[in-house]
Amino acid sequence: MGSLSLAEILVILVVILVVFGPRRLPELSRRTGALLSKLREATSYLRESIDADYGESMEPMRELKKEFDGLKGDVNRAFTGIGDPDGRTESPPEVDASDEPEESPGSPDQ
């Protein structure tokens, strides 16, 4: 999933304005803000309770994740620059379908 562009956000805001009208827009904004605040509070509480219950047992997993992320970075750096001496990578040449030989119906490959 990608992020929303400015044009998409403007279209969404115009649709909201048309559907709810300018009179109900402040009330809708307050309710949306309150809902987002409660959602943030609930996720924070959930994260804290999970960390309190399983924090100590999750430490080996966190260490493995850090090690894996380090290895992943090493592999990415190792493969960066493969190709040209300038560090650019080349894409494989495109194959034109007309260049490939046609197989005859009685070929031994079948």
N, C-alpha and C positions, 0 to 999 in steps of 0.2 A: 504494500500500500504506500502510495506516495503522499506528499503533502499537498495542500490546496494552494492553487495560485491565487493571485490577487483578483483576477477576473472572476474566478469561481466563487470566491468569498463575497464579492460585490453582488453577483447574481443571487446568491443565497440570501443576503441581506435585503435585497429588493423584493424577493419573493416573500420573505417574512413580513416586510413592511406592508405589502399589498394584502396578504392574508389576514394579518392581525390588526392592521391599521395603526396610525400614529398615536391614538389614545391609549391603546393597550400595550404598546411597545415598552414603556418604562416598567409596567408591572411584570411583563414577561421577562425582561432583563433581570429584575430583582429575583424572581423565582428561579431563573436559570442559574444565577450566581449563588443563591442559597443551596440549590441542588448540587452544584459542583463543589461547594464548600463541604457539604455533608459527605459527598462521595470521597473527597480527599481525606477527610477525617476518618472515614470508615476504612479506607485502604491503609492509612497510616496505622490505625489500631490493629488491623489484621496482620500487617507486616511485623509490628512490635510483638504481638502475641505469638506468631510463628517463630520469631527469633528467640523469644524467651523460652518457648517449649523445646525447640529443636536447634537452638543456636550452637550449643556445644557439639552436638552430633553432626552438624553440617560443616564444621570447620575443615575436616579432611576433604570434603567436596569442594569447598572454596579454594583450598590450596591446589587441588587438581585442576580446577578451572583456571587459576592463575598460571599454572604451568602449561596447560594446553594453549591458553591465549599467547603465552610467550613463544611456544613452538610454532604456533600459527603465524605469528609475526615474523619469525625467523624464516619460515618457508616462503612467505610472501616476499620478503626482502631478497631471498636467494633466487627466486624466479623473476624478479624485476630486473630488467636489463638484459634478459636473454634475447638474443636476436642481433641487431646491429651493434657495432662498437659504440655508437652514440647512445645506446640504451633504448632505442625504439624497437618495438617488436613488430614483426611483419606478419600479416595475415596470409594464410595459404592461398596460392593462386587459384582463381576461379576456373572451373573446368567447363568448357563449352560442350553442350550435348552433341553438337555436330562433329566434334573432334573424336568422340569415342567410336570404336568399331562396332558395327551392328552384329549381333549373334545370329547365325543362321539357324533355322528350325531343327536341323539335323545335327547340331553340334554335339560333341561327346560330353559336354558339361551337364547335360540333362539327365 
